[in-house]
Amino acid sequence: MTSTHRRNPHRRPRGQAWLVVLGVLVAIPAAFATWLRVLPPSSDELAKVASFIPYGLVMWVPAMVLLGTATIRSWRHHRPGRVVLGVLSLLAAAGLTAAAAWEAPAFIPDRRPVVTPPLTVISLNVAGTADPTAVTQAAAGADVVVFVEASEGWRLSLSERFYQWFPHQAPPMRTMDVGSVIFSRYPLRAGDLPPSNSFQLSAAIVDTPQLGPVRVAAVHPCNPYCGDGLWMREAAHLRSWLAGRDLTIPTVVAGDFNSVDDHSTMRDLYADGFRSAANLAGAGFVRTWPANRRIPPLIGIDHILVDGRLTATEFAAFEVPGTDHLGVQAVIAGT
C-alpha cells in the first residue's frame, strides 16, 4: 500500500520558533555582559551591573545550544532564514569562546616554581561586628592578618591569645574611625602612607623569615554605591600609590576592593603586574559577598593580590559570624 502522505522537507520543524526565541532571549544578557567586559563602565550604576558579568557570560552556553540546534534543524529542512540563524550561532560561539578565554585562567594554577618557604596571609572585612572568638580561630595558622572596617573598640575585643600570636600591628592602637589594620607574627615597621580614602588604609613592611621584607597594604576603596565617582577615583589613587612603591620589596595587597575581577579597577591592577592569589592557586570563581545569608555569596570583592615576585599555592574562603563578608586566606611564596 502506498502512502498518500509524504514528508515535506520545507515544513517548519516542530518547536523551532521556541528554540529561536529562547536562544535570542538568553543571548541578550550574555551580549550585555560581553559588552561590559570589553568596554568596562566608569559610571557607578553600570559598575553595579558589571559585578555580575560572569553570570551573564555563562548564558552563552544555553544560547549556543539553542541557536545551534535551531540552525541545524533549519538547514536540514531548507528553511528560509537559515543563514541568519547560522550567523547568530556563530556570534554565540564567538561569545562563548571569549568568555572561556576571560574566565578560564582563574581555574589554572600558576606553573612557576616555588623557591621560598610559604607565608600565610588572611584578609577579612570584619564590618565592625565579626565574632572575635571565631576570628581568632580562623587566624590560628596565619602569619599576617589584614582586617578592614576594624574600629579600635573591635580590636580591643580580640582575645589575649590573638595578641600573643600577633604581637605586632600597624597602625598601633589608638582612637580611630573604622579602618584597616595589619597584624603580624613578625616585626613590622610602618610603610609609606596610602592615599586618603573614604575608609582608612594601612601599609607596613613585615620582616618575614620566609621572604625577608614584604610590603603589606590593607585596602578598602569605596564601592559604587558611594556615588559621585568615588569608586573610580579611589581605585585610581590606590593604583597610583602602588605604582610608586619600591620594586625591590615584594608586595601583598589585601582587603575589600569593592570590585570583581572583571571590573576595570581590578583589571588595571592586573595590567600593572599584580596577580590574584585566587587565580594563581587555580581556585576558580571565588565569591565573598554577601555572606552569612540564606543564599551563598554572589560576587567576589575580597582579594589578596601579589606582585610578580610572588605566587600563591593555596587559596580558600572562610566564614566568620557577625560580618557580611567571607574571609580569604592565601598561602604565598617567592617565585
C-alpha positions as CSV (number, residue, x, y, z in Angstrom):
1,M,0.0,0.0,0.0
2,T,1.4,3.4,-1.0
3,S,1.1,6.2,1.5
4,T,-0.6,9.3,0.2
5,H,1.3,11.4,2.7
6,R,4.9,12.4,2.1
7,R,7.3,14.3,4.3
8,N,7.6,17.9,3.2
9,P,11.3,18.9,3.6
10,H,10.3,22.6,3.7
11,R,7.8,22.2,6.6
12,R,8.8,24.1,9.7
13,P,10.2,21.7,12.3
14,R,8.1,21.4,15.4
15,G,9.2,23.7,18.3
16,Q,11.6,25.7,16.0
17,A,10.1,29.0,17.0
18,W,10.6,28.3,20.7
19,L,14.3,27.4,20.1
20,V,14.9,30.6,18.3
21,V,13.0,32.8,20.7
22,L,14.6,31.3,23.8
23,G,18.1,31.4,22.2
24,V,17.8,35.1,21.4
25,L,16.4,35.8,24.9
26,V,19.3,34.2,26.7
27,A,21.8,35.7,24.3
28,I,20.7,39.2,25.3
29,P,22.2,39.2,28.9
30,A,25.2,37.3,27.5
31,A,25.8,40.0,24.9
32,F,25.3,42.7,27.5
33,A,27.8,41.1,29.9
34,T,30.3,40.8,27.0
35,W,29.9,44.5,26.2
36,L,30.5,45.4,29.8
37,R,33.6,43.2,29.8
38,V,35.0,44.7,26.5
39,L,34.1,48.3,27.4
40,P,34.3,48.5,31.2
41,P,31.9,51.0,32.6
42,S,33.0,54.1,34.5
43,S,29.6,55.1,35.8
44,D,28.5,53.9,39.2
45,E,25.3,52.5,38.0
46,L,26.7,50.3,35.3
47,A,29.6,49.3,37.6
48,K,27.0,47.7,39.9
49,V,25.6,45.7,37.0
50,A,29.1,44.7,35.9
51,S,29.6,43.0,39.2
52,F,27.6,40.1,37.7
53,I,29.5,39.8,34.4
54,P,30.4,36.1,35.0
55,Y,26.7,35.2,35.4
56,G,25.9,36.9,32.1
57,L,28.8,35.3,30.3
58,V,27.7,31.8,31.2
59,M,24.4,32.5,29.3
60,W,26.4,32.0,26.1
61,V,26.2,28.2,26.8
62,P,22.4,27.9,26.5
63,A,22.4,30.5,23.8
64,M,24.8,28.4,21.8
65,V,22.9,25.2,22.4
66,L,19.5,26.6,21.5
67,L,20.6,28.7,18.5
68,G,22.9,25.9,17.2
69,T,20.1,23.3,17.4
70,A,17.7,25.7,15.6
71,T,20.4,26.3,12.9
72,I,21.0,22.6,12.3
73,R,17.2,21.9,12.0
74,S,16.7,24.9,9.7
75,W,19.4,23.7,7.3
76,R,18.1,20.2,7.3
77,H,14.6,21.4,6.3
78,H,15.9,24.1,3.9
79,R,14.0,26.8,5.9
80,P,14.2,30.5,5.0
81,G,16.3,32.4,7.4
82,R,18.8,29.6,8.0
83,V,21.6,32.0,7.0
84,V,20.5,34.4,9.7
85,L,20.4,31.6,12.3
86,G,23.8,30.5,11.2
87,V,25.2,34.0,11.8
88,L,23.5,34.1,15.2
89,S,25.0,30.7,16.1
90,L,28.5,31.9,15.1
91,L,28.1,35.0,17.2
92,A,27.1,32.9,20.2
93,A,30.1,30.6,19.6
94,A,32.4,33.7,19.5
95,G,30.9,35.0,22.7
96,L,31.3,31.6,24.4
97,T,35.0,31.4,23.2
98,A,35.7,34.9,24.6
99,A,34.0,34.2,27.9
100,A,36.1,31.0,28.3
101,A,39.3,32.9,27.5
102,W,38.5,35.5,30.1
103,E,37.3,33.2,32.9
104,A,39.3,30.0,32.4
105,P,42.7,31.4,33.7
106,A,41.2,31.6,37.2
107,F,41.0,27.8,37.2
108,I,44.5,27.1,36.0
109,P,47.3,27.1,38.8
110,D,50.5,29.1,38.3
111,R,53.2,26.8,36.9
112,R,56.1,28.9,38.1
113,P,58.4,27.2,40.6
114,V,58.2,28.0,44.4
115,V,61.6,29.0,45.7
116,T,60.9,30.0,49.3
117,P,59.1,28.7,52.4
118,P,55.4,29.6,52.4
119,L,53.8,32.6,54.1
120,T,50.1,32.5,55.0
121,V,48.0,35.7,54.7
122,I,44.4,36.1,55.6
123,S,42.1,39.1,55.0
124,L,38.7,39.8,56.4
125,N,36.2,42.7,56.3
126,V,35.0,42.4,59.9
127,A,32.3,45.0,59.4
128,G,32.9,46.1,62.9
129,T,30.9,43.2,64.3
130,A,32.7,40.0,63.4
131,D,32.8,37.4,66.2
132,P,36.2,37.9,67.9
133,T,36.4,34.2,69.0
134,A,35.7,32.9,65.5
135,V,38.2,35.4,64.1
136,T,40.9,34.1,66.5
137,Q,40.2,30.5,65.4
138,A,40.3,31.4,61.7
139,A,43.7,33.2,62.2
140,A,45.4,30.4,64.0
141,G,47.5,29.3,61.2
142,A,48.3,32.7,59.6
143,D,51.5,34.7,59.6
144,V,49.9,38.0,58.6
145,V,46.3,39.1,59.1
146,V,44.6,42.0,57.5
147,F,41.3,43.4,58.8
148,V,39.2,46.2,57.3
149,E,36.4,48.1,58.9
150,A,38.0,47.4,62.2
151,S,37.4,50.0,64.9
152,E,39.5,50.4,68.0
153,G,36.7,49.0,70.1
154,W,36.5,45.9,67.9
155,R,40.3,45.5,68.1
156,L,40.1,45.6,71.9
157,S,37.6,42.8,71.8
158,L,40.1,40.4,70.3
159,S,41.3,37.7,72.7
160,E,44.6,37.7,74.6
161,R,45.6,34.6,72.7
162,F,45.2,36.5,69.4
163,Y,47.6,39.2,70.6
164,Q,50.0,36.6,71.8
165,W,50.1,35.1,68.3
166,F,50.2,38.5,66.5
167,P,52.0,40.9,68.8
168,H,52.8,43.4,66.0
169,Q,50.3,45.7,64.4
170,A,50.0,48.7,62.2
171,P,48.7,51.2,62.8
172,P,49.3,51.0,66.6
173,M,46.3,51.0,68.9
174,R,44.8,54.5,69.1
175,T,41.4,56.1,68.8
176,M,40.4,56.0,65.1
177,D,37.5,55.7,62.8
178,V,36.6,52.4,61.3
179,G,39.6,51.5,59.1
180,S,42.2,48.9,58.1
181,V,44.8,47.2,60.3
182,I,47.6,44.8,59.8
183,F,48.6,42.2,62.4
184,S,51.8,40.1,62.2
185,R,53.7,37.3,64.0
186,Y,56.9,39.0,62.9
187,P,58.2,42.5,63.5
188,L,56.9,45.2,61.2
189,R,57.5,48.9,60.5
190,A,55.2,51.5,59.1
191,G,55.4,51.8,55.3
192,D,54.5,54.8,53.1
193,L,51.0,56.0,54.0
194,P,48.5,55.1,51.3
195,P,46.4,57.9,49.8
196,S,43.4,59.4,51.7
197,N,40.3,57.4,51.3
198,S,36.7,57.1,52.4
199,F,38.0,54.3,54.7
200,Q,41.3,54.3,56.5
201,L,44.0,52.3,54.6
202,S,47.2,50.9,56.2
203,A,50.6,49.7,55.0
204,A,53.6,48.2,56.6
205,I,56.9,46.4,55.9
206,V,56.8,43.0,57.5
207,D,60.2,41.3,58.2
208,T,59.3,37.7,57.5
209,P,61.7,34.8,57.9
210,Q,60.3,33.2,54.7
211,L,60.6,36.0,52.2
212,G,62.5,38.7,54.0
213,P,60.9,42.2,54.0
214,V,57.4,42.2,52.5
215,R,55.3,45.2,51.9
216,V,51.7,44.6,53.0
217,A,48.9,47.0,52.2
218,A,45.4,46.7,53.7
219,V,43.0,48.4,51.4
220,H,39.3,49.3,51.2
221,P,38.4,51.7,48.4
222,C,34.8,53.0,48.2
223,N,32.1,51.0,46.4
224,P,29.9,52.1,43.5
225,Y,27.1,53.0,45.9
226,C,29.2,55.8,47.3
227,G,28.3,57.9,44.3
228,D,29.9,61.0,42.8
229,G,32.5,58.8,41.0
230,L,34.4,58.0,44.3
231,W,34.6,54.3,43.3
232,M,36.7,55.1,40.2
233,R,38.7,57.9,41.9
234,E,39.7,56.0,45.0
235,A,40.7,52.9,42.9
236,A,42.8,55.2,40.7
237,H,44.5,56.8,43.8
238,L,45.3,53.3,45.1
239,R,46.8,52.2,41.8
240,S,48.9,55.4,41.6
241,W,50.3,54.8,45.1
242,L,51.1,51.2,44.3
243,A,52.9,52.3,41.1
244,G,55.3,54.4,43.1
245,R,56.3,51.6,45.5
246,D,59.9,50.3,46.0
247,L,60.1,47.4,43.5
248,T,62.9,45.7,45.4
249,I,60.4,44.7,48.1
250,P,57.7,42.1,47.3
251,T,54.2,43.4,47.8
252,V,51.0,41.9,49.0
253,V,47.8,43.9,48.7
254,A,44.8,42.6,50.6
255,G,41.3,43.7,51.7
256,D,37.9,44.6,50.4
257,F,38.5,46.1,46.9
258,N,34.8,46.6,46.2
259,S,35.5,45.3,42.7
260,V,35.3,41.9,41.0
261,D,38.0,40.6,38.7
262,D,36.0,41.8,35.6
263,H,35.8,45.4,36.7
264,S,38.3,47.8,35.1
265,T,39.5,48.8,38.6
266,M,40.9,45.3,39.1
267,R,42.0,44.8,35.5
268,D,44.1,47.9,35.8
269,L,46.0,46.5,38.7
270,Y,46.5,43.2,36.9
271,A,47.8,45.2,33.9
272,D,50.3,46.8,36.3
273,G,51.7,43.3,37.2
274,F,49.7,42.3,40.2
275,R,48.1,38.8,40.2
276,S,45.2,37.5,42.2
277,A,46.3,34.8,44.7
278,A,43.0,33.0,44.0
279,N,43.8,32.9,40.3
280,L,47.4,31.8,40.9
281,A,46.2,29.0,43.0
282,G,43.6,28.0,40.4
283,A,40.8,28.5,42.9
284,G,38.2,29.4,40.3
285,F,35.2,31.6,40.8
286,V,35.6,32.8,44.4
287,R,32.6,34.7,45.8
288,T,32.8,36.5,49.2
289,W,29.8,38.9,49.5
290,P,27.1,39.0,50.9
291,A,27.9,36.3,53.4
292,N,26.0,34.8,56.4
293,R,22.8,34.9,54.4
294,R,20.3,32.2,53.4
295,I,21.8,32.3,49.9
296,P,25.5,31.8,49.1
297,P,27.7,34.9,48.4
298,L,27.1,36.2,44.9
299,I,30.2,38.3,44.0
300,G,34.0,38.2,44.8
301,I,35.1,41.6,46.1
302,D,37.6,40.5,48.7
303,H,41.1,39.8,47.3
304,I,44.7,39.1,48.1
305,L,47.0,40.3,45.3
306,V,50.7,39.7,44.9
307,D,53.3,41.2,42.6
308,G,55.3,39.3,40.0
309,R,57.9,38.2,42.5
310,L,55.4,36.1,44.4
311,T,52.9,33.3,43.7
312,A,50.2,31.5,45.6
313,T,49.9,27.8,46.1
314,E,46.7,27.7,48.1
315,F,43.6,29.9,48.4
316,A,40.4,29.5,50.3
317,A,37.5,31.4,51.6
318,F,36.1,31.0,55.2
319,E,33.1,32.1,57.1
320,V,33.0,34.1,60.3
321,P,29.8,35.0,62.1
322,G,28.9,38.7,62.5
323,T,30.1,40.0,59.2
324,D,28.6,40.1,55.7
325,H,31.9,39.1,54.1
326,L,33.7,35.8,53.8
327,G,37.4,36.0,54.8
328,V,40.1,34.9,52.3
329,Q,43.3,33.0,53.0
330,A,46.3,32.6,50.7
331,V,49.5,30.7,51.0
332,I,52.1,32.6,49.1
333,A,55.8,32.1,48.3
334,G,58.6,33.5,46.3
335,T,59.0,32.5,42.7
